[in-house]
Amino acid sequence: MHRIKDVIIKTLISVEPHIVATSSRCTKHKNVCFELYGFDILLDNKLKPWLLEVNISPSLSSSSPLDKKIKTVLICDTLNLIGVYPYDRK
């Protein structure tokens, strides 16, 4: 998991100027918006992560019970981060 996080962090660092410029154009106040990115990571037979693509509009529809659970937690965590508490997941 550490190596996956490393790939994601390095990817975001590489596009930081573009993200900052885009968010500056979209709002006067830099702390009132957020964007959700979807990272597609492939693990090889040695569990080395490879970045396949980054989606700027990831699908939040679910195609399986596991997918639904993961995306429900993602949405709850996102809303909690911005101060909206939809319900207690416990």
Secondary structure by P-SEA (a helix, b strand, c coil): caaaaaaaaaaaaaaaaaaaaaaaaaccccccbbbbbbbbbbbccccbbbbcccccccccccccaaaaaaaaaaaaaaaaaacccccccc
